[in-house]
Amino acid sequence: MATIDKLDISVYNLYALRTKMVEQINQEYHLQAASSIPPQTQLMDIYPKLSEMDLLLGSVPLLTPWAYFFPPKHFRFVRRSPFARHRVAPSLGSLEKQEQDIIMLETFECPTPEAEKERTVLLACFSQLDKINSWLGHIMGRMGQFLQG
C-alpha cells in the first residue's frame, strides 16, 4: 500500500511545477482581477466579417443554397439598405401613380350608395397609407441621426 511518506520525490516536484504553471497563467491572464469586472461588460467586435459584408451588399444568399442558378428575372428584386426610406405598400405603384389614383377617386361619380361607400373607404386607405409612410420616414430619419452619433 502506498502512503504519502512512501511516495517518490518526483510527485512533489510535479506538484510544485504544476502549481507554478497555474500561477503563471493566472498572472498572464490577470485572473485575480477577473472578479472585479462587472457582469454587464460586453466586448464588441466592430470589424465586419466577410459574410456580414456580403449580406449587406446582397451578394450571398441568407441560407445555404440548395441550387446554384439565378432566379428568373421577374423574381429578382433590389436589395435596399435597411436605413433607407421605404413605403408601406410599394406594390400600389409610384407616388405619382398613387396621386393620380386619389384624384381619380375624388372626381369619380358613384351611381350607388355602395360604390360611394367603397370610394370613401379607398380614400381613407390612401390617407392612412400616406400617414404611415410619413411615420416611417420620421422613424428612419431618427435612426439615421442615432447612427451618426
ABEGO torsion letter per residue (X at the ends): XBBAAABBAAAAAAAAAAAAAAAAAAAAAGAAAAAABBAABBBBBABBBAAAAAAAAGABBABBBABBBBBBAAABBBBBBAABBBBABAAAEBAAAAAAAAAAAAABBBABAAAAAAAAAAAAAAAAAAAAAAAAAAAAAAAAAAAAX
